[in-house]
């Protein structure tokens, strides 16, 4: 009987060792793939967001933090420079139009596969780009935050969500009034490009000053700062990827932040020029995250 128990114990230990070896091999494989693809990080955030649906802690937090640092380094450096009163460098030249495959991949991962719809949104964003970037820079924020407009409203100035978020930046009435916009039946400043952009910029700046982290600031812009505050308090972590993997943020927000970061990568320092074949038809049904808005 003792020999039988020892045999079973030994067999269980062997299975444990085998599982450990398989786990180590898997981690090595993932680490190797990430190393090879270190320059191709455009769509990794969405993959991580999908993996987070399994719950639990983030097994690859170190990788997430490294890529996250690369994506938001420009945001942080620009904001810090402005807070110190340092002179701004000359704005970089607009990035070249991305390859069609890049737009296609972004459409597949974040735009429900509607590539032509995405191209029309990029055209609209190109038209308002000068105003958006001018206001963002005047408020001490990186111009790459125009990515929020692409993801929030598909750059439709008249976009209106079921939750009453409106305009390019999808601002809800309460937040709009808090930041000086008029919202009434006779007048709605949220559809005024410059005024709405200035209000959104100041709100984003306040969120960044509160959370000291752009992914968390973007999460708060989408879900509301109270939601992010509760998630940080419950997790005792101020890392977006950790909060996402623990499913402490709404599913929409877990997908929204990677989409904005990927959009920043999509057009680099600027918006691609308008395509020749895109139409100007009304596309208010084309938004991806327009139902969120600020503070919802």
N, C-alpha and C positions, 0 to 999 in steps of 0.2 A: 504493500500500500504506500509506504514511504517512497519507494522508487517511482511509483506511478505519479505521485504528487510532484516529485522533483522533476520528472520528465515533462509534466505539463508546465511547471514553472519555467523550465529551460526553453520550452517551445515558445512560451509567451515572451520571454526576454528576446529570443531570436526575432520574433515578429516585430518587437519594438525597435530593435537595431535596424532591421530592414526598412521599417517606416522612416526611421531617422535618416538613413542613407538616401532614400528616395526624396525626402524633404530637402536635404542638403543639395542633392543633384538638381532639384527644381530651382532652388534659390540661385545656384551657380549658373544655371541656364538663363534665368531671368536677368541676373547681373550682367552676363555676357551680352545678351541681346540689348540691354539698355546701354552698355558701353559702346557697342557697334553703332547704335542708333542715336548717339548723344547729340548729333547735329540735326536730327530730324524729329524735333520734339513738338511739332505743331499740334498733333492730335493726341498725344499721350494723356493730357488731362481728361479727355472724355472717356478714355479707356479706364482710367482710375476711377472716375465717377461711376461707371457701370459696375466695376468690380466692388465698389463700396456697398452695393445693394446686398451683399452677403452678410453685412454687419461685422461686429467685432472690431478689434484694434487694427490700425494700419500697419501691416507687416513691412511695408516699403516706405515708411515715413521719411527716411533719409534721402531716398531718391526723389520723392515728392518735394521735399524742401529744397533740394539742389536745383531741380528744374524750375520750381516756383521762384527761386531767387533769380534765376536767369531771366524769367519772363517779366518780373516786376522790378528788376534792378533800375531800369530807366525811370520808372515811376518814382521810386524812393529817392534816387539821386536828384531828380528834378525838384521834388517837394522839399527835400532838405536844403538844397541850394537856395530856393526861394525863401524859406523860413529864416535863413541866415542873412538875407538881404544881398546875396551875391549876384553879380551881373549874369544875365542869361547868355548862353552861347548863341551864335547865329543858328536859326532853325535849319535843320537838315533838309536837303532837297527831297521832294516827294519820291517815294519809292516807285519803281517801275511797276507796270501792271503785272500781277502775278500770273503764272502760267495757268492755262485753263484747267489742268489737272489739279492744281492747288485749290482753285475755286470749286471744282467738282467734288473734291474730297471734303472740303468744308461743308458743302451743301449736303452731302450724304450724312455726315456726322451731326450737323447742327441745324440743318434747314429742311429736314424731312425729304431730302433728295431732290428738291426743286431748284435746280441749278439756274434756270432762266429767271426765276423769282429772285434769287440771290443777286444775279447780275443787275436786275432792275434796282434792287435796294442799294447796291454799290454805286450805281449811276446817281441815284438821288443823294446819297451821302457825298459824292464828289461835288455836287452842285452847292451844298451848304458848307462844305469843308472850310473855306476861308473864314467864315463867321465863327464857326465852332472853335477852330484852333486859336483864333485871335482872342476870343473870350477866355478860353481855358488858360492860355498863357498869361493873360492879364490878371487872372486869379491865382497864378502861381502853380498851376497844375499841368501835368504832361499832356500834350496834344493827343497822345495815343489813346486817351480816354474817349475819343470819338467812337471807339469800338462799342461803347455802351449804347450809343444811338443805333448802331446797326442791329444789335441783338435785341434791344428793347422794342423798337418800333419799325424796324426795316427802313429807317430814315423817312418815314411818312409823317409830316408835320401835323396832320389831322387825325392821326391814329387815336382811337378811343377804346379802352378796354372795358369789359363788363364791370370792373371795379372802379370805373370812373377815372382811371389814370389816362392822361391825355398828352398828346404832343410828341415831339421827337424823343424826349427824355422820359415820357410816361410818368408824369408827376401827378400824384393824387391831390385833390383840392386842399386838404389840410396842410400838407407840406408846401404846396404852392403859396398859400397865404402866409405861412411861417417865414418864407424867404422873399416876401414882398411882391408877389404876383397877385394881380386882380383876377378873381374867378367869380363870374356872375352870369346871369342869363343874357346880359347885354355885352359883356366883355370877358374874354378868356385869354390872359397873357401866356398861357401854356402853349398856344399855337404860334406865338411870336418867337422866332428863332433866337434872336439875341437875348431877349429877356429870359426866356426859358433856360437857355444855356447858362446864363449867369447864375440863375437860381440853382440849377442842378450842380454847377461847379462848386458853389459855396456849400451846398449840402454834402457833396462828395468830400470836400476838404474837411468839413466838420467830422464826417465819419472816419476819415483817415487819422485825424488828430485824436479821435477817441480810441481807435483800435490799433493805431500805429502799424497797420498792415493792409496792403491793398486788397488781397483776396477777401479778407474779413470785411473791409469797407464795402467792397462790391456785393458781398453776401448781404450786408445790412441794407444796401441800396435796394436790393431785390426783395428781401423778406421782411425788412424792418429791423431797426437796431435792437429792439427789445428781444426779438427772436434770437439774434446772435448773442446778446448778453446772457440770456438764459442758457444757451448752448455752451458758452465759455465757462459759465459758473458750474454747470453740471459736469462738464468734462474736465475742468481745471486745466484746460489747454487753450492756447490762443493760436493754434495752427489750424487753418481752414481744412487741410486734407485730413487731419485727425478728426475734426468735428464731422466731416463728410463721411469718413469711413465708419464712424460710430452712429451714423444716421441721426444725428442730433439736429440737423438742418432739414428743411423741407426738400423733397426730391427735386422740385423745380430749381431751387437754389443750388443744390448739389450739381446740377447740370448747367445752370446759368453762369456761374463763375468760370468754369473751364471754357465755356463758349466765348465769353468776353476775352479771356486771355488768348485763346486761339485766334480770335478776330484781330487782336493786336499783332499777332504774328502774320496773319493773312496779308495785311497791307503795310506792315513795317512802320515806317515813320510817316506815312501818308496814305491817302486813299487812291486806289487805281483810277486812271482817267475813265471817262464814260465810254462804254462800248458802242460801236456804231450801230449794232443791230437791235439794241434793247428798245423796248417800247415804253411809252409814258403813260400807259393805261393805269387806271385806279387799281391799287393793290392792297387795300386795307385788310384783306383776308390773308395776307402773306406773312404777317408778323409771327415770330416764334415765341418770344417771351413778353409780348405786349400785354398779357393779362396780369402781369405782376405789378409793375410800376413801383413807385417809391413808397416805402412804409407799409406795404400790404403784408 
